[in-house]
Amino acid sequence: MTESAPILPPTADALAAAGRALAAGRLVAFPTETVYGLGADATNDHAVAAVFATKGRPRFNPLIVHFAEPDAARGETDFDDRADALARAFWPGPLTLVLPRRAESRIALLASAGLDTLAVRVPRHPVAQALLTRCERPLAAPSANVSGKISPTTAAHVADSLGGKVAMILDGGACSVGVESTVVDLTGDKPRLLRPGGITEEQLAAVVGPLATVSTSAGDEARPSPGMLASHYAPDLPLRLDAGTLRSGEALLAFGPQPLPGAAAVANLSPSGDLTEAAANLFAMLRTLDRPGLTGIAAMPVPDHGLGRAINDRLRRAAARRSG
């Protein structure tokens, strides 16, 4: 059995060791405000390839590249007025922009999944910021878990999913947002919302106007953004949405002050009905309920506005029929 990677507090020594590991082409898991990321030197083709291999991630699913500050992202992509406005409003923070890739970009082509665009963001988590500043390189960093499974929001989740496949895991506590970043495509005439997340559509529209939305695509064609696979974020147990009753042996993923009675196990995303609290708890509670002895997970309805759209997006993908 492979020994699990060390889980380290983000001390100066640990950050220095993480920087050395990344410079050597190794993988380091680190916290962001959204979920824990599986970090690799985004300019190193072999390191980026190791991310795909470690996650078992399809090659057609691109990676988000993380930067310490907006000007570093501008050096690799073409910003327009809309990108500048969104960066001023929401960076650092849980927003990813898909932009045209500069011809002289240093980012490994594999990170783009063969596309002429790059998905870029500037995270606000202090440990992510410290690591990016320390290692002095952009980091390709999808969620630090096996592809398609529940995203990690604690260091322990990373250890459970990836074990000894990374050099180390920097422990920054539980992620405050708890769902992945919002992804906006700015390569066309109208901004497109590719993935709902920690920044709501309403917040975005207040800056750049109405956004077009993109439905999940089928097949193996290249997608402009991570998180667009139909089946994603999936627990091992079957997940049933919008449950109004419970079936025998089902666990309940509840929302609000009145959970359905009769569940074999219960985890309540937010007893008070707070969507921010629910988003932060989503992946951790799915993991809690995804265990032997249960027949499935029934999810109560979550309001489909604000952060509720991101929560429902993840739940729909987690419940989708899986290939294979």
N, C-alpha and C positions, 0 to 999 in steps of 0.2 A: 504494500500500500504506500502510495506517495505521501511523504510528509507534507503537512499543510504549510503554506507560506506564513512567515511571521507577521503578526498584527502589531503595528507599532504606533505609539502616539506620535504626533507630528512635531517632534523636537527638531532642533537645528541639525543634530547628528543624523536623525532619520531622514530628513529632507535632503541632506547632502548625499546620503547613501542612495536614496531614490533617484537623485539626479545622475549619479554615477551609473546606476543600473540602466536608466533610460538612454544615456549616452552610449552604453555598450550594446544597445539593441534589445534589452530585456523589457519585460512588461511589469508595470506597477499599477496596482489598484488604488484609487484615491477618491475622496468624497467630493461631490459637488452639491449645490443646493437642491438639485433634482433627484439624481440617483448616483450611486457609486460608478465611476468610470474605469474602464480597463485601458490604461494609458500606454501609448507607444510613441516613440519619436516619429512624428508625421512626415519627416523628410527621409526616413530610412525605409526603403522598400522591403527589406527583410523583416524589420520590426513590424511593419503594417501587415505583412503576410502572416506573421505570428499571431496577430490579433484575430484574423479570420480563422486560423487553425485552432486556436485556443477556444474560441467561442463555438466552432462548428458553424460559422456564419456563411450564408451564401455569398458568393463573390459579387453578385449583382446588387447587393444591398450596401450603399456607400456609408462612410463613416463621417461623423462630425469632428471637425478639427477645432481644438480649443486654443485660445490665445490669452496672453496675460493682459493685453490692452487693445483697444480698437485699431490703433495705427498698425499694429503687427498684422491684423487681419486684412487691412487695406493693402498691405504689401503683397498679398497673395491673390487678391480678388479685385474686381472692378466695382467700386461703390458708385451709386448714383444718389440723387437727392433723397430718394425714399429710404435708401439704406442708411444714409447719414442721419436722417430724422429718427429712424427706429433705433439706431445705435445710441444716439443721444438720450432717447427716452428710456431704454430698457437694458443697456449694457453698463456695467456687468449685470448679468441676470439670465433667467431661463428662456432666452430667445435665440434661435438659430436662424441665420439668413443663408439662403441658397443664392449664390451670386456667380457671375461669369468668372472663370479661372483665368488669371493672367498668364500670358504665354511664358513668362519667365518664372512662374511659380516654382518654389522648391518642393512643394508637397508631393509625396509619392502618388503616382497616377493610380495605383491600386486603391488609394483612399477615396478616389472619385468614382470607383466602379466603372471606369472607362468613359465617364461623361466629361464634358468641357465646363463643368460647374464645380463649385466647392460649397459644402455646408460648413459654416463657421459660426463660432460663438465665443463670448468672453464670460466665463462663469464668475459668480460673485462669492462663492464659498472661500473663506480665508485660507483653508488648506490648499485648495486648488490654485488659488492665486499665488500662494507661497511656493508651491511646487513649480508652477509655470515660470515664475520669476527666477527661481533657483536653477532650473535646468536650462534656461535660455533657449528654448526650442518649442515650437507648437506641438501639441499632443493630440494624436488621433485617439479618441476615447469613447467607444460605445459603452453601453451598460456592462458592468463586470459580472456577467453570468453566461451560462450556456445559452446560445441563440434560441430565441423563441420562448424561453422560460421566464418565470417571474423576475422582474428587475430587482436589484439589491438596493436597500435603503439603509443598511448597516454594514459594518465591517464583517460581522459574523455571517451575514447572508453571502458575502463574497467568498469567504472561506468554505461555506457549505457547497457552493456551486463550482468553484474553480480549484479549491484545495491547494495543491502545490504547483499549479501551472503558472504562477506569477512569482516574481522575485520577492515582493513584499506587498502588504496591504497597509496603507496609512489610515488610521482610525480617526475620523473627525466627528464621531457620533452619528446620530440619526439624521437623515436628510430632511431639511425643513419644508421643501416643496413636495417631494415624494412622488411626483410624476415627471416624465421626461420634458425636455424643453419644447416649447412651441416652435414649429418650423414654418417659415414663410419663404416662398419662392419669389424672387424679384428679377428673374431673367426675362419676363415678358412685359407686355404693356400694362397689365393689371396684376397687382400682388395676388398670390395664390396661397391659401392656407393649406399646407400639406399635412400638418399634424397638429392637432390642438394640444396644449400643454400648460405650462406654468404661467404664461401670459395669455389673457383671454382675448377672444376675437374682438370684443367690445373695446378693450384697451388699444389693440392694434388699429382698429378702424378710426379711433379718435386721432391717430397720428397720420395715417396714410389713406383714409377713406375705406369704402367697402372692399372686402376681399372675396375673390372667387374661391370656391372650395373644390377639392379634388377627392374623388372616391378612391377606395383601395383598388389597386389593379391586380389582375390575376396573371398567372404565368411567371416566366422567369426573365422577363425583360428588365433592363436596368431601370431603377427608380431614382428620382432626383433626391430622395430623402430617406434616412433610416425610418423605421417604424411604420412602413406602408405595406408590410406583408399582411395578408388577410388573417392569418393565424399567428399570434404573437403574444408575449407576456403570459403564456399558458401554464396553469397548474397541471399536475398529473391527473387530478380528479376532474370529471366533467363539470362544467360551470353552466348553470341555468340562470338566465336573466329575467328581470322584471317579475320575480316570484311573488305571488299573492297567497300561496299556500306552500306547505312543505311536504315532500315525499319521504317515505321511510328511510331513515339513516342519513338524511341530508344534513349538512352543516349550513348555517345561515350567515351570510354576509349582510348584516343589517345596516340600516341608515335611519336615523331619527329616533324619537322617544318611544316608539311602539313597535318593537321587534315582533315578528311573527312567532307565535307560540309553537312548542313541540320540536324544536331543532335538536339534533344530536350534539351540536356544538354551536356556539355563537361568538361572533366578533362583530362589534358595532363600529362602523367607520366614524360616526359622530352621533352620539346620543342626542345632542342638541340640534342636529341638522345643519351643522356648519360645513360648507363645502371645502374650505381651506383645510380644516382638520381632517376631513374625509380623504382629500388628496394625499396628505402627508401619511395617512395610515394605510392606504390602499394596498400596496405591495406587501408590506409586512403582515397585514391581516390575511391576505390571500395565502401567504406562506403558512401562517398559523393554522389555517383550516385545511390545508392540503396535506392530509396525513392518513395513514392506514386506519381501517375500521369504519370509514365513512363511505357512503355511496356516491356522494357528489356534493357540490356547493351550490346553494340557491342564493342569488343576489337580489335583495329588495331594490325597487326603483330608486334612482338618484335623479334629482331635477336636472334637466338638460339645458342649463344656462351657466354662464361664467365657467368656473373650474369644473362644474358638473359635466360639461362637454368633454373635457379631457378624461375625466373618470369614466364616463360612458364609452368613450372611444377605446380605452384600454380594456374595459370589461367585454365589449363586443369582440375585440380581437382575441382575448383570452378564451372566449366561449366558442370561437369559430371552429368549424370542422377542420381537422388537421390532415395533411397529406401523409402518405406512407403507411 
